[in-house]
């Protein structure tokens, strides 16, 4: 299923895609090596995702842990 979802993504975009697990582990999709993502960066990603979904006032959101990010995004497209 993942392969089908990635069909239209070019290599440049592929190297920018982050996979974040609810355990806090994070990888760039093109590598299995774990990377660290700070909560400030995660907050920006969550805010942008919510804006993309039409939410407003997202600048007030501040992620304090990874589980909170998953909770906020659970109903996103």
N, C-alpha and C positions, 0 to 999 in steps of 0.2 A: 504494500500500500504506500509506503514512504517513497519508493522509487517512482511510482505513478504520480505522486504529488510533486516530485522534484523535476519532472520531465522538462518543463518550460523554463527552468532556472538556469541562467548562464553561469559559467565558472566563476566570474567575478562576484556575483551575488552569492553563489554557493559557499564561497570562502568567508562570507560575512554572517552567515546564518548561525545563530546560537541555539544550542539545545540546553535548556535549563531544567533540571529535575527537581522535584519537590524536596529532595534531600539537600539541595543547595549545590550539588555537583553541576558543573557547567562545561560544555565542550563547544568548540567551533565544529560545525557539521562535517567539515572536511578532515577532521583529525579526531583521534580517540584520546589524545592527551588532554587531561583536565586543565582548565584555566580558572582563574579567580575572577569573579565579578563582584564589584563593590555594590553596596546597597544604593548608593547615589546613582550609579549607572543603571541598575535594575529599576529604580524609581522612574528614570527618564524613559526607559523602554516601556514600562507599564503605562505611564502617562500618554505616550505616543499611541500605543495600542488602543487605549480608551478614546482618545481624540479621533482616531481613525474610525472607531465605531460610533462616533457622533456624541460622545459624552462631553459635558462642559465642566468647568471649574476643577479640572484635574490637577492644576498646579498646586492645589492644597494637599494632594496626596503625598505622603512620605512613607516609603516602604521601610518597615523595621525588621522584617524577616522574609525569607523566601516563601513561606506558607501564605503570608498575607498577599503576595503577588498572585499566587495561584487562586486564592479566594476571589480577589478583585477581577480576575480574568476568566473565571469559570463560565460566565454566561456570554463571553465575547464570541464573535463569529469565528 
